[in-house]
Amino acid sequence: MPPIELYNEMYTGDRKVRSHYAAFADWLRETSPERIAQNRHAADLLFHRVGITFAVYGEASGTERLIPFDIVPHVIPGQDWDVLSRGLTQRVTALNRFLHDVYHGQEILRDGVIPYDQVTNNAQFRREMIGVDVPGGVYAHVAGVDIVKNADGQYYVLEDNLRTPSGVSYMLENRKMMMRLFPELFAQQTIRPVDHYPDLLLETLKEISALGTPDPTIVVLTPGHFNSAYFEHAFLAQQMGVELVEGQDLFVQNNTVFMRTTQGPQRVDVIYRRIDDDFLDPRAFRPDSMLGVPGLLDAYRAGRVTLANAIGTGVADDKSMYPFVPDMIRYYLHEEPILNNVPTYVLHKASDLEYVLENLAELVVKEAQGSGGYGMLVGPTATRDERERYRQRIIDAPERFIAQPTLRLSVVPTFCGTELAERHIDLRPYVLTGSHTRFVPGGLTRVALREGSLVVNSSQGGGVKDTWVVD
């Protein structure tokens, strides 16, 4: 069989440099290997010094790792980004309309666009939120949408992350790193900025205060320093100039949330929470949770505090709901989707299940509620034994899985040791929604550092790159 052609972001099929990479290619050609090696080493030292680490759940040691950073950027032409930004706005708007609908009139279910049981039996559907009005009807104030480019050169949405999307701190630190180490590259071309993201986030959080307070008190709620994304929680709180709190720092009185301070209790208006629904309020959800705030749901339902993101957003980003997002766009916005979905098999359908079981070797199978690259099967790279074990898991509970064709994700040259090699990437832009939609151009580019791997998650051996949108 001839080798499968991949879309190379930097080079055309005949190895000519694409125009949006011209400035970087010139720099790479003119810079000595010694200086490149020196700057790569400096980047590692700076990441250590700043403390940009992540923990991997399930590792007995509990030690934190440095996330690998590659100095070859992912460069996106400005006209491509303009299309992506319109598609992202459209998609997140429809998802917010869907969330409001399923917790109120449920018209999309009554009209048969989405099966009723698909939503109401979903583990992320929170009946406690039925009839609860949230400010502006916005549920997902911060969304991370995973985008890939296939071998055909087209962009596809791989996943919607609406609960507690992470990674934005890496996006910001990657840019600071590149500007510090390679200032000449930024002087030679117009690279759209991303450093104003904390300002946009703060502006969004101020807008969504339930009581419309002109200067609301905002906090970032973290599970604590053992969480894998704790660095990001602390980073964003510091960048926005707001308090970083844990559940024990807050209490509820008369359906109002207060923060304990040395000057006495201070009312809290908006909570940017980085804790999953189940752990937010031990009175309402898991009684064994030590991370949340007793009575928080009552205060939220009473409209005395705003949570970003809203409780119950998970029903819209469950992977079994993903195939219906194009239908949501058509139903609520009366528009055709700007960004394509990846064709998806929903395994509770008998015909889809039969096809997937016959073609496991060619497909990617994911747990509907999985994340972080865990619990998935990449058929073409799995062994026969791995496929057979996964086959049995599917047969035991087909409703827990979806399957997709194996995309040939685009590649970007990446330093592996001292040599450049092609490695697969994806892109996670961050979409902020308050009174309107905002984002910074680009996002977090994740790269699969293992040869041939399509799994870009840092917990699975992936790294990160700076993302440049160039004009």
C-alpha positions in Angstrom: 0.0 0.0 0.0 1.3 3.5 -0.7 1.9 5.6 2.4 -1.0 7.8 3.5 -0.5 11.4 2.8 -0.7 13.7 5.8 -1.4 17.4 5.8 1.8 19.1 6.9 1.0 22.6 8.3 4.5 23.9 7.3 5.2 22.2 4.0 3.3 21.5 0.8 3.4 18.0 -0.7 6.5 18.9 -2.7 8.2 20.3 0.4 7.8 24.0 -0.3 7.3 26.2 2.7 3.7 27.4 3.1 3.5 31.2 3.0 2.3 31.6 6.6 5.4 29.7 7.8 7.9 31.7 5.6 9.3 33.9 8.4 9.8 31.0 10.8 11.4 28.8 8.0 13.8 31.6 7.2 14.8 31.9 10.9 15.2 28.2 11.2 17.5 28.1 8.2 19.6 31.0 9.3 20.0 30.1 13.0 22.8 27.9 14.2 21.9 24.5 15.7 23.9 25.6 18.8 21.6 28.6 19.4 18.5 26.5 18.8 19.7 23.9 21.4 20.5 26.7 23.8 17.1 28.2 23.6 15.3 24.8 23.9 17.3 24.2 27.1 16.4 27.7 28.3 12.8 27.0 27.7 12.9 23.9 29.9 14.6 25.9 32.7 12.1 28.6 32.5 9.2 26.2 32.7 10.7 24.6 35.7 11.2 28.0 37.4 7.7 29.2 36.7 6.3 25.8 37.9 4.4 24.8 34.9 3.7 21.2 35.8 0.8 18.8 35.9 0.0 15.7 37.9 -1.0 12.4 36.4 -3.9 10.7 38.1 -3.3 7.1 39.1 0.5 7.4 39.4 1.6 6.1 42.8 4.4 8.6 43.2 2.1 11.6 43.0 5.0 13.6 41.6 4.4 16.4 39.1 5.8 16.5 35.6 7.0 19.2 33.4 4.9 19.5 30.3 7.1 19.1 27.2 7.3 22.3 25.2 8.4 22.5 21.6 9.7 25.7 20.0 8.4 25.1 16.5 5.0 27.0 16.5 1.7 25.9 15.0 1.1 28.8 12.6 -2.5 29.5 11.3 -3.2 31.9 8.5 -5.4 34.8 9.6 -8.1 34.0 7.0 -8.3 30.4 8.4 -8.7 31.8 11.9 -11.5 34.1 10.8 -13.5 31.1 9.6 -12.7 29.1 12.7 -13.8 32.0 15.0 -17.2 32.3 13.2 -17.6 28.5 13.5 -16.7 28.5 17.2 -19.1 31.3 18.0 -21.9 29.5 16.1 -21.2 26.2 17.9 -21.0 27.5 21.4 -24.1 29.7 20.9 -26.1 26.7 19.9 -24.8 24.6 22.8 -25.9 27.3 25.2 -29.3 27.5 23.6 -29.5 23.7 23.9 -28.6 23.8 27.6 -31.3 26.4 28.3 -33.8 24.4 26.4 -33.3 21.0 28.1 -33.6 22.6 31.5 -36.7 24.5 30.5 -39.1 23.8 27.7 -37.3 20.8 26.2 -38.6 21.7 22.8 -35.8 20.0 20.9 -36.7 16.8 22.6 -40.5 17.2 22.0 -39.8 17.9 18.3 -37.8 14.6 18.1 -34.5 16.2 17.0 -32.7 14.5 19.9 -34.1 11.3 21.6 -35.7 12.2 24.9 -33.9 9.4 26.8 -30.5 10.4 25.3 -30.7 13.6 27.5 -32.8 12.6 30.5 -30.9 9.4 31.2 -27.5 11.0 30.7 -25.5 10.9 33.9 -24.6 14.6 33.4 -28.2 15.8 33.2 -28.9 17.5 36.5 -32.6 17.5 37.4 -31.9 20.0 40.1 -31.4 22.6 37.3 -34.8 22.1 35.7 -36.6 25.5 35.7 -33.5 27.4 37.1 -32.9 30.6 35.3 -29.2 31.5 34.9 -28.0 35.1 34.0 -28.4 35.8 30.3 -29.3 32.1 29.6 -25.6 31.3 29.4 -24.5 28.0 30.9 -21.0 27.5 29.3 -19.1 30.7 30.0 -15.8 29.1 29.3 -15.6 26.5 26.5 -12.6 24.7 25.1 -13.4 23.3 21.6 -10.9 20.7 20.3 -10.2 21.2 16.6 -8.2 19.0 14.2 -7.2 19.3 10.5 -7.5 16.0 8.6 -5.5 14.8 5.7 -8.0 16.5 3.4 -6.9 19.9 4.8 -10.3 20.6 6.3 -10.9 21.5 9.9 -13.1 19.3 12.1 -14.4 19.6 15.7 -13.3 16.6 17.6 -14.8 17.4 21.0 -16.6 20.1 23.0 -15.4 20.8 26.6 -18.0 22.7 28.6 -17.5 21.6 32.2 -14.1 22.8 33.4 -11.9 23.1 30.3 -8.2 23.3 31.2 -5.0 24.3 29.4 -5.3 28.0 29.0 -2.4 28.8 31.3 -0.1 26.7 29.0 -1.3 28.8 26.0 -0.3 32.0 27.8 3.0 30.8 29.1 3.9 29.3 25.7 3.5 32.7 24.2 5.6 34.4 26.9 8.3 31.9 26.4 8.5 32.3 22.7 8.5 36.1 22.9 11.3 36.0 25.5 13.5 33.6 23.6 12.8 34.6 20.0 11.9 38.4 20.0 13.2 38.7 16.4 10.4 36.4 15.1 7.8 38.7 16.6 9.4 41.8 15.1 9.4 40.3 11.6 5.7 39.6 11.3 2.3 40.4 12.8 1.3 37.6 15.2 -2.0 38.3 16.9 -1.7 38.6 20.7 -3.2 36.3 23.3 -1.9 37.9 26.5 -5.2 39.7 27.1 -7.1 36.5 27.8 -7.2 37.0 31.6 -8.7 40.5 31.0 -11.4 39.0 28.8 -12.1 36.3 31.3 -12.4 38.8 34.1 -14.7 41.0 31.9 -16.9 38.0 31.2 -17.1 37.0 34.8 -18.1 40.5 35.8 -20.9 40.6 33.2 -22.6 37.4 34.5 -23.1 38.5 38.1 -26.6 37.3 39.0 -27.5 40.6 40.8 -25.8 42.9 38.3 -23.4 44.3 40.8 -21.1 46.9 39.1 -18.1 45.6 41.0 -18.8 42.0 41.9 -16.6 39.9 44.1 -15.2 37.0 42.0 -13.3 34.0 43.2 -11.7 31.0 41.6 -12.8 27.8 43.3 -10.1 25.0 43.2 -10.2 21.4 44.5 -6.7 22.2 46.0 -3.0 21.7 45.2 -3.4 18.0 44.6 -5.5 18.6 41.5 -3.7 18.2 38.1 -4.6 21.7 37.0 -3.8 23.5 40.2 -1.1 25.5 38.6 -3.7 26.9 36.2 -6.2 27.7 38.9 -3.6 29.7 40.8 -2.2 31.3 37.7 -5.6 32.6 36.5 -6.6 33.9 39.9 -3.3 35.8 40.1 -3.6 37.2 36.6 -7.2 38.4 37.2 -6.4 39.8 40.6 -9.1 37.7 42.4 -8.9 35.3 45.3 -8.1 31.6 44.9 -10.3 29.7 47.3 -11.1 26.1 48.4 -14.4 24.9 49.6 -13.5 25.4 53.2 -12.9 29.1 52.6 -16.6 29.6 51.7 -19.9 29.2 53.5 -23.5 29.8 52.8 -25.9 31.8 55.0 -29.4 32.8 54.1 -28.8 31.5 50.5 -25.9 33.9 50.2 -22.2 32.8 49.7 -19.6 34.3 51.8 -15.8 34.1 51.8 -13.9 33.9 55.1 -11.3 36.7 55.3 -9.2 38.3 58.1 -11.6 41.2 58.0 -14.6 39.0 58.5 -17.1 37.4 56.0 -17.2 38.9 52.5 -20.1 38.3 50.1 -19.2 36.4 46.9 -21.1 37.2 43.7 -19.4 35.0 41.0 -17.5 31.7 41.4 -15.3 30.5 38.5 -15.4 26.9 39.7 -12.9 24.3 38.7 -14.6 21.5 40.6 -16.9 19.0 38.9 -20.7 19.0 39.7 -20.6 15.9 41.9 -18.2 17.6 44.4 -19.7 21.1 44.5 -22.2 20.7 47.3 -22.2 17.7 49.7 -25.9 18.4 50.6 -27.0 18.2 47.0 -24.7 15.8 45.3 -22.0 13.5 46.8 -22.3 13.7 50.6 -18.7 12.5 51.0 -17.3 15.5 49.1 -14.8 17.5 51.2 -14.1 19.9 48.2 -17.4 21.8 47.9 -19.6 24.2 49.8 -22.6 22.9 51.7 -25.7 24.8 50.6 -24.2 26.2 47.4 -26.9 24.7 45.1 -29.6 26.5 47.1 -27.8 29.8 46.8 -27.4 29.2 43.1 -31.0 28.2 42.5 -32.1 31.3 44.5 -30.1 33.5 42.1 -27.8 34.8 44.8 -24.5 33.7 43.2 -23.4 32.8 39.6 -21.3 29.7 38.8 -19.1 29.6 35.8 -19.7 27.2 34.3 -23.2 26.4 35.3 -24.2 23.2 37.0 -25.4 20.7 34.4 -23.3 21.8 31.4 -21.9 18.3 31.1 -25.0 17.0 29.4 -24.0 19.0 26.3 -20.3 17.9 26.1 -20.9 14.2 26.7 -19.4 12.4 23.7 -22.8 10.7 23.0 -24.3 14.2 22.5 -21.6 15.3 20.1 -23.2 13.8 17.0 -26.3 16.0 17.6 -24.5 19.4 17.7 -24.9 20.1 13.9 -28.7 19.4 14.5 -28.7 21.9 17.4 -27.2 24.5 15.1 -29.8 24.0 12.5 -32.6 23.8 15.1 -31.8 26.9 17.2 -29.9 29.1 14.7 -31.5 28.1 11.4 -28.0 27.9 9.9 -25.7 25.3 8.4 -22.7 24.4 10.6 -19.6 26.2 9.6 -17.3 23.6 11.2 -17.7 19.9 10.5 -18.2 17.1 13.0 -16.2 13.9 12.6 -18.6 11.1 11.5 -19.6 9.3 14.6 -21.1 5.9 15.4 -23.4 5.8 18.5 -23.1 2.2 19.8 -26.5 2.0 21.4 -27.8 1.8 17.8 -27.8 -1.8 16.6 -26.6 -1.0 13.1 -23.7 1.2 14.4 -22.7 -1.4 17.0 -22.6 -4.2 14.3 -20.4 -2.0 12.0 -18.0 -1.0 14.8 -17.5 -4.6 16.1 -16.7 -5.7 12.5 -14.3 -2.8 11.9 -12.5 -2.3 15.2 -9.1 -2.3 13.6 -9.9 0.8 11.5 -11.7 2.9 14.2 -11.2 5.0 17.3 -13.5 4.0 20.1 -14.1 6.3 23.1 -16.0 6.2 26.3 -18.9 8.6 26.1 -17.9 10.2 29.4 -14.2 9.7 29.2 -11.6 12.5 29.1 -7.8 13.1 29.0 -7.2 10.4 26.4 -8.0 7.7 28.9 -10.2 4.7 28.1 -10.0 4.9 24.4 -9.0 2.4 21.7 -7.1 3.5 18.6 -7.8 0.5 16.4 -5.0 0.8 13.9 -2.2 1.0 16.5 -3.8 -1.5 19.1 -2.7 -5.1 19.3 -5.1 -7.9 18.6 -5.4 -8.7 22.3 -6.2 -5.0 23.1 -8.9 -4.9 20.5 -10.5 -8.2 21.7 -10.5 -7.0 25.3 -12.1 -3.7 24.2 -14.6 -5.6 22.1 -15.9 -7.3 25.2 -16.2 -4.0 27.0 -18.4 -2.7 24.1 -20.6 -5.8 24.1 -21.1 -5.5 27.8 -22.3 -1.9 27.7 -22.6 -0.5 24.2 -24.4 2.7 25.3 -21.2 3.8 27.1 -19.2 4.2 23.8 -19.0 6.0 20.5 -16.7 5.3 17.6 -15.1 7.4 14.8 -13.0 6.9 11.7 -9.3 7.2 12.4 -8.4 10.8 11.4 -5.0 11.5 10.0 -4.4 14.6 12.1 -2.2 17.2 10.5 1.5 17.3 11.5 3.9 20.1 12.4 7.7 19.6 12.4 8.7 19.0 16.1 12.1 18.6 17.8 12.5 15.0 18.8 16.0 14.9 20.4 18.1 17.0 18.1 16.2 16.3 14.9 13.0 17.6 13.5 10.3 15.1 12.9 6.6 15.3 11.9 4.2 14.9 14.8 0.4 15.0 15.0 -1.3 18.0 16.6 -4.7 19.4 17.6 -5.9 22.8 18.7 -8.0 23.9 21.6 -9.3 27.5 21.3 -11.1 29.0 24.3 -14.5 30.6 23.9 -15.8 33.0 26.5 -19.5 33.9 26.6 -21.0 36.6 28.7 -23.1 39.4 27.2 -21.4 38.4 23.9 -18.7 35.9 22.7 -15.0 36.7 23.1 -11.8 34.8 22.5 -8.1 35.4 21.8 -6.8 34.3 18.4 -5.4 30.8 18.5 -5.5 28.6 21.5 -3.5 25.7 23.0 -1.8 23.4 20.4 -1.1 20.0 21.8 1.4 17.6 20.1 1.7 13.8 20.2 5.4 13.4 20.8 5.5 9.6 20.3 6.1 8.6 16.8 2.8 7.7 15.0 0.7 8.5 18.1 -2.6 10.3 17.6 -3.0 11.0 21.4 -2.0 14.5 22.2 -3.0 14.6 25.9 -0.1 15.6 28.3 -1.2 12.7 30.6 -0.6 10.3 27.6 2.9 11.6 26.6 1.9 14.7 24.7 3.5 18.2 24.7 2.5 21.7 23.7 3.4 24.4 21.2 2.8 28.1 20.8 0.0 28.9 18.4 0.4 31.8 16.0 -2.3 33.4 14.0 -0.5 35.5 11.5 -1.7 38.2 9.1 
